[in-house]
Amino acid sequence: MMVLVITACPAGLRGDVTKWLLEIAPGVFVGRPTARIRDLLWERTISLVKDGKALLVYSSDNEQGMEFLTHRHDWTPQDFDGLTLMVRPSPGASKHSNQRRKGWSTARRQRKAYGSR
């Protein structure tokens, strides 16, 4: 089983995907294609989605019974000890939040201002 969700994509992509899958809601497609067809559909989807987003969930032979693929999606799949979870960005977090800030910390500046070492 496979579920493909596409948002903000060209109408031509939706028409192309309906050749292989059923559209059960706008941008939500389901079906049971072979692994080869699934991979080709995913490659075609990410090449035609342009500025849109794509999310693919398909059956797999693992503990969860499924795997995830994303393209330009805010939520990303991450492996936690063999369990794949969808991680969403925290509100207010920017892409540069992992970089170290330069200069002294606030605590160090306060200690320096009060004269203690």
MODELLER restraints for C-alpha pairs under 7 A, 6 or more apart:
rsr = mdl.restraints
at = mdl.atoms
rsr.add(forms.Gaussian(group=physical.xy_distance, feature=features.Distance(at['CA:1:A'], at['CA:31:A']), mean=5.77, stdev=0.5))
rsr.add(forms.Gaussian(group=physical.xy_distance, feature=features.Distance(at['CA:1:A'], at['CA:32:A']), mean=4.62, stdev=0.5))
rsr.add(forms.Gaussian(group=physical.xy_distance, feature=features.Distance(at['CA:1:A'], at['CA:58:A']), mean=5.79, stdev=0.5))
rsr.add(forms.Gaussian(group=physical.xy_distance, feature=features.Distance(at['CA:1:A'], at['CA:59:A']), mean=5.51, stdev=0.5))
rsr.add(forms.Gaussian(group=physical.xy_distance, feature=features.Distance(at['CA:2:A'], at['CA:30:A']), mean=5.54, stdev=0.5))
rsr.add(forms.Gaussian(group=physical.xy_distance, feature=features.Distance(at['CA:2:A'], at['CA:31:A']), mean=5.42, stdev=0.5))
rsr.add(forms.Gaussian(group=physical.xy_distance, feature=features.Distance(at['CA:2:A'], at['CA:32:A']), mean=5.92, stdev=0.5))
rsr.add(forms.Gaussian(group=physical.xy_distance, feature=features.Distance(at['CA:2:A'], at['CA:57:A']), mean=5.74, stdev=0.5))
rsr.add(forms.Gaussian(group=physical.xy_distance, feature=features.Distance(at['CA:2:A'], at['CA:58:A']), mean=4.24, stdev=0.5))
rsr.add(forms.Gaussian(group=physical.xy_distance, feature=features.Distance(at['CA:2:A'], at['CA:59:A']), mean=6.46, stdev=0.5))
rsr.add(forms.Gaussian(group=physical.xy_distance, feature=features.Distance(at['CA:3:A'], at['CA:29:A']), mean=5.63, stdev=0.5))
rsr.add(forms.Gaussian(group=physical.xy_distance, feature=features.Distance(at['CA:3:A'], at['CA:30:A']), mean=4.55, stdev=0.5))
rsr.add(forms.Gaussian(group=physical.xy_distance, feature=features.Distance(at['CA:3:A'], at['CA:31:A']), mean=6.86, stdev=0.5))
rsr.add(forms.Gaussian(group=physical.xy_distance, feature=features.Distance(at['CA:3:A'], at['CA:56:A']), mean=5.81, stdev=0.5))
rsr.add(forms.Gaussian(group=physical.xy_distance, feature=features.Distance(at['CA:3:A'], at['CA:57:A']), mean=5.18, stdev=0.5))
rsr.add(forms.Gaussian(group=physical.xy_distance, feature=features.Distance(at['CA:3:A'], at['CA:58:A']), mean=6.30, stdev=0.5))
rsr.add(forms.Gaussian(group=physical.xy_distance, feature=features.Distance(at['CA:4:A'], at['CA:28:A']), mean=5.86, stdev=0.5))
rsr.add(forms.Gaussian(group=physical.xy_distance, feature=features.Distance(at['CA:4:A'], at['CA:29:A']), mean=5.04, stdev=0.5))
rsr.add(forms.Gaussian(group=physical.xy_distance, feature=features.Distance(at['CA:4:A'], at['CA:30:A']), mean=6.40, stdev=0.5))
rsr.add(forms.Gaussian(group=physical.xy_distance, feature=features.Distance(at['CA:4:A'], at['CA:55:A']), mean=5.80, stdev=0.5))
rsr.add(forms.Gaussian(group=physical.xy_distance, feature=features.Distance(at['CA:4:A'], at['CA:56:A']), mean=4.56, stdev=0.5))
rsr.add(forms.Gaussian(group=physical.xy_distance, feature=features.Distance(at['CA:4:A'], at['CA:57:A']), mean=6.51, stdev=0.5))
rsr.add(forms.Gaussian(group=physical.xy_distance, feature=features.Distance(at['CA:5:A'], at['CA:27:A']), mean=5.52, stdev=0.5))
rsr.add(forms.Gaussian(group=physical.xy_distance, feature=features.Distance(at['CA:5:A'], at['CA:28:A']), mean=4.59, stdev=0.5))
rsr.add(forms.Gaussian(group=physical.xy_distance, feature=features.Distance(at['CA:5:A'], at['CA:29:A']), mean=6.34, stdev=0.5))
rsr.add(forms.Gaussian(group=physical.xy_distance, feature=features.Distance(at['CA:5:A'], at['CA:54:A']), mean=5.67, stdev=0.5))
rsr.add(forms.Gaussian(group=physical.xy_distance, feature=features.Distance(at['CA:5:A'], at['CA:55:A']), mean=5.10, stdev=0.5))
rsr.add(forms.Gaussian(group=physical.xy_distance, feature=features.Distance(at['CA:5:A'], at['CA:56:A']), mean=6.42, stdev=0.5))
rsr.add(forms.Gaussian(group=physical.xy_distance, feature=features.Distance(at['CA:6:A'], at['CA:27:A']), mean=5.00, stdev=0.5))
rsr.add(forms.Gaussian(group=physical.xy_distance, feature=features.Distance(at['CA:6:A'], at['CA:28:A']), mean=6.64, stdev=0.5))
rsr.add(forms.Gaussian(group=physical.xy_distance, feature=features.Distance(at['CA:6:A'], at['CA:53:A']), mean=5.64, stdev=0.5))
rsr.add(forms.Gaussian(group=physical.xy_distance, feature=features.Distance(at['CA:6:A'], at['CA:54:A']), mean=4.45, stdev=0.5))
rsr.add(forms.Gaussian(group=physical.xy_distance, feature=features.Distance(at['CA:6:A'], at['CA:55:A']), mean=6.48, stdev=0.5))
rsr.add(forms.Gaussian(group=physical.xy_distance, feature=features.Distance(at['CA:7:A'], at['CA:27:A']), mean=6.08, stdev=0.5))
rsr.add(forms.Gaussian(group=physical.xy_distance, feature=features.Distance(at['CA:7:A'], at['CA:52:A']), mean=5.53, stdev=0.5))
rsr.add(forms.Gaussian(group=physical.xy_distance, feature=features.Distance(at['CA:7:A'], at['CA:53:A']), mean=5.24, stdev=0.5))
rsr.add(forms.Gaussian(group=physical.xy_distance, feature=features.Distance(at['CA:7:A'], at['CA:54:A']), mean=6.56, stdev=0.5))
rsr.add(forms.Gaussian(group=physical.xy_distance, feature=features.Distance(at['CA:8:A'], at['CA:52:A']), mean=4.42, stdev=0.5))
rsr.add(forms.Gaussian(group=physical.xy_distance, feature=features.Distance(at['CA:8:A'], at['CA:53:A']), mean=6.62, stdev=0.5))
rsr.add(forms.Gaussian(group=physical.xy_distance, feature=features.Distance(at['CA:9:A'], at['CA:49:A']), mean=5.14, stdev=0.5))
rsr.add(forms.Gaussian(group=physical.xy_distance, feature=features.Distance(at['CA:9:A'], at['CA:50:A']), mean=6.77, stdev=0.5))
rsr.add(forms.Gaussian(group=physical.xy_distance, feature=features.Distance(at['CA:9:A'], at['CA:51:A']), mean=6.99, stdev=0.5))
rsr.add(forms.Gaussian(group=physical.xy_distance, feature=features.Distance(at['CA:9:A'], at['CA:52:A']), mean=4.84, stdev=0.5))
rsr.add(forms.Gaussian(group=physical.xy_distance, feature=features.Distance(at['CA:10:A'], at['CA:49:A']), mean=6.65, stdev=0.5))
rsr.add(forms.Gaussian(group=physical.xy_distance, feature=features.Distance(at['CA:13:A'], at['CA:45:A']), mean=6.97, stdev=0.5))
rsr.add(forms.Gaussian(group=physical.xy_distance, feature=features.Distance(at['CA:13:A'], at['CA:48:A']), mean=6.37, stdev=0.5))
rsr.add(forms.Gaussian(group=physical.xy_distance, feature=features.Distance(at['CA:13:A'], at['CA:49:A']), mean=6.98, stdev=0.5))
rsr.add(forms.Gaussian(group=physical.xy_distance, feature=features.Distance(at['CA:21:A'], at['CA:29:A']), mean=5.76, stdev=0.5))
rsr.add(forms.Gaussian(group=physical.xy_distance, feature=features.Distance(at['CA:21:A'], at['CA:30:A']), mean=5.47, stdev=0.5))
rsr.add(forms.Gaussian(group=physical.xy_distance, feature=features.Distance(at['CA:21:A'], at['CA:31:A']), mean=4.94, stdev=0.5))
rsr.add(forms.Gaussian(group=physical.xy_distance, feature=features.Distance(at['CA:22:A'], at['CA:29:A']), mean=5.29, stdev=0.5))
rsr.add(forms.Gaussian(group=physical.xy_distance, feature=features.Distance(at['CA:22:A'], at['CA:30:A']), mean=5.37, stdev=0.5))
rsr.add(forms.Gaussian(group=physical.xy_distance, feature=features.Distance(at['CA:22:A'], at['CA:31:A']), mean=6.27, stdev=0.5))
rsr.add(forms.Gaussian(group=physical.xy_distance, feature=features.Distance(at['CA:23:A'], at['CA:29:A']), mean=4.36, stdev=0.5))
rsr.add(forms.Gaussian(group=physical.xy_distance, feature=features.Distance(at['CA:23:A'], at['CA:30:A']), mean=6.59, stdev=0.5))
rsr.add(forms.Gaussian(group=physical.xy_distance, feature=features.Distance(at['CA:46:A'], at['CA:71:A']), mean=6.80, stdev=0.5))
rsr.add(forms.Gaussian(group=physical.xy_distance, feature=features.Distance(at['CA:53:A'], at['CA:71:A']), mean=5.80, stdev=0.5))
rsr.add(forms.Gaussian(group=physical.xy_distance, feature=features.Distance(at['CA:53:A'], at['CA:72:A']), mean=5.18, stdev=0.5))
rsr.add(forms.Gaussian(group=physical.xy_distance, feature=features.Distance(at['CA:53:A'], at['CA:73:A']), mean=5.55, stdev=0.5))
rsr.add(forms.Gaussian(group=physical.xy_distance, feature=features.Distance(at['CA:54:A'], at['CA:70:A']), mean=5.81, stdev=0.5))
rsr.add(forms.Gaussian(group=physical.xy_distance, feature=features.Distance(at['CA:54:A'], at['CA:71:A']), mean=5.08, stdev=0.5))
rsr.add(forms.Gaussian(group=physical.xy_distance, feature=features.Distance(at['CA:54:A'], at['CA:72:A']), mean=6.89, stdev=0.5))
rsr.add(forms.Gaussian(group=physical.xy_distance, feature=features.Distance(at['CA:54:A'], at['CA:73:A']), mean=6.70, stdev=0.5))
rsr.add(forms.Gaussian(group=physical.xy_distance, feature=features.Distance(at['CA:55:A'], at['CA:69:A']), mean=5.83, stdev=0.5))
rsr.add(forms.Gaussian(group=physical.xy_distance, feature=features.Distance(at['CA:55:A'], at['CA:70:A']), mean=4.55, stdev=0.5))
rsr.add(forms.Gaussian(group=physical.xy_distance, feature=features.Distance(at['CA:55:A'], at['CA:71:A']), mean=6.42, stdev=0.5))
rsr.add(forms.Gaussian(group=physical.xy_distance, feature=features.Distance(at['CA:56:A'], at['CA:68:A']), mean=5.62, stdev=0.5))
rsr.add(forms.Gaussian(group=physical.xy_distance, feature=features.Distance(at['CA:56:A'], at['CA:69:A']), mean=5.01, stdev=0.5))
rsr.add(forms.Gaussian(group=physical.xy_distance, feature=features.Distance(at['CA:56:A'], at['CA:70:A']), mean=6.32, stdev=0.5))
rsr.add(forms.Gaussian(group=physical.xy_distance, feature=features.Distance(at['CA:57:A'], at['CA:66:A']), mean=6.63, stdev=0.5))
rsr.add(forms.Gaussian(group=physical.xy_distance, feature=features.Distance(at['CA:57:A'], at['CA:67:A']), mean=5.69, stdev=0.5))
rsr.add(forms.Gaussian(group=physical.xy_distance, feature=features.Distance(at['CA:57:A'], at['CA:68:A']), mean=4.63, stdev=0.5))
rsr.add(forms.Gaussian(group=physical.xy_distance, feature=features.Distance(at['CA:57:A'], at['CA:69:A']), mean=6.57, stdev=0.5))
rsr.add(forms.Gaussian(group=physical.xy_distance, feature=features.Distance(at['CA:58:A'], at['CA:66:A']), mean=5.38, stdev=0.5))
rsr.add(forms.Gaussian(group=physical.xy_distance, feature=features.Distance(at['CA:58:A'], at['CA:67:A']), mean=5.55, stdev=0.5))
rsr.add(forms.Gaussian(group=physical.xy_distance, feature=features.Distance(at['CA:58:A'], at['CA:68:A']), mean=6.71, stdev=0.5))
rsr.add(forms.Gaussian(group=physical.xy_distance, feature=features.Distance(at['CA:59:A'], at['CA:65:A']), mean=5.67, stdev=0.5))
rsr.add(forms.Gaussian(group=physical.xy_distance, feature=features.Distance(at['CA:59:A'], at['CA:66:A']), mean=4.28, stdev=0.5))
rsr.add(forms.Gaussian(group=physical.xy_distance, feature=features.Distance(at['CA:59:A'], at['CA:67:A']), mean=6.46, stdev=0.5))
rsr.add(forms.Gaussian(group=physical.xy_distance, feature=features.Distance(at['CA:60:A'], at['CA:66:A']), mean=4.60, stdev=0.5))
rsr.add(forms.Gaussian(group=physical.xy_distance, feature=features.Distance(at['CA:60:A'], at['CA:67:A']), mean=6.09, stdev=0.5))
rsr.add(forms.Gaussian(group=physical.xy_distance, feature=features.Distance(at['CA:68:A'], at['CA:77:A']), mean=6.57, stdev=0.5))
rsr.add(forms.Gaussian(group=physical.xy_distance, feature=features.Distance(at['CA:70:A'], at['CA:76:A']), mean=6.68, stdev=0.5))
rsr.add(forms.Gaussian(group=physical.xy_distance, feature=features.Distance(at['CA:74:A'], at['CA:88:A']), mean=6.34, stdev=0.5))
rsr.add(forms.Gaussian(group=physical.xy_distance, feature=features.Distance(at['CA:74:A'], at['CA:89:A']), mean=6.79, stdev=0.5))
rsr.add(forms.Gaussian(group=physical.xy_distance, feature=features.Distance(at['CA:75:A'], at['CA:86:A']), mean=5.99, stdev=0.5))
rsr.add(forms.Gaussian(group=physical.xy_distance, feature=features.Distance(at['CA:75:A'], at['CA:87:A']), mean=5.40, stdev=0.5))
rsr.add(forms.Gaussian(group=physical.xy_distance, feature=features.Distance(at['CA:75:A'], at['CA:88:A']), mean=4.37, stdev=0.5))
rsr.add(forms.Gaussian(group=physical.xy_distance, feature=features.Distance(at['CA:75:A'], at['CA:89:A']), mean=6.79, stdev=0.5))
rsr.add(forms.Gaussian(group=physical.xy_distance, feature=features.Distance(at['CA:76:A'], at['CA:86:A']), mean=5.42, stdev=0.5))
rsr.add(forms.Gaussian(group=physical.xy_distance, feature=features.Distance(at['CA:76:A'], at['CA:87:A']), mean=5.30, stdev=0.5))
rsr.add(forms.Gaussian(group=physical.xy_distance, feature=features.Distance(at['CA:76:A'], at['CA:88:A']), mean=6.53, stdev=0.5))
rsr.add(forms.Gaussian(group=physical.xy_distance, feature=features.Distance(at['CA:77:A'], at['CA:84:A']), mean=6.15, stdev=0.5))
rsr.add(forms.Gaussian(group=physical.xy_distance, feature=features.Distance(at['CA:77:A'], at['CA:85:A']), mean=5.52, stdev=0.5))
rsr.add(forms.Gaussian(group=physical.xy_distance, feature=features.Distance(at['CA:77:A'], at['CA:86:A']), mean=4.43, stdev=0.5))
rsr.add(forms.Gaussian(group=physical.xy_distance, feature=features.Distance(at['CA:77:A'], at['CA:87:A']), mean=6.09, stdev=0.5))
rsr.add(forms.Gaussian(group=physical.xy_distance, feature=features.Distance(at['CA:78:A'], at['CA:84:A']), mean=5.45, stdev=0.5))
rsr.add(forms.Gaussian(group=physical.xy_distance, feature=features.Distance(at['CA:78:A'], at['CA:85:A']), mean=5.47, stdev=0.5))
rsr.add(forms.Gaussian(group=physical.xy_distance, feature=features.Distance(at['CA:78:A'], at['CA:86:A']), mean=6.24, stdev=0.5))
rsr.add(forms.Gaussian(group=physical.xy_distance, feature=features.Distance(at['CA:78:A'], at['CA:87:A']), mean=6.61, stdev=0.5))
rsr.add(forms.Gaussian(group=physical.xy_distance, feature=features.Distance(at['CA:79:A'], at['CA:85:A']), mean=6.43, stdev=0.5))
rsr.add(forms.Gaussian(group=physical.xy_distance, feature=features.Distance(at['CA:111:A'], at['CA:117:A']), mean=6.65, stdev=0.5))
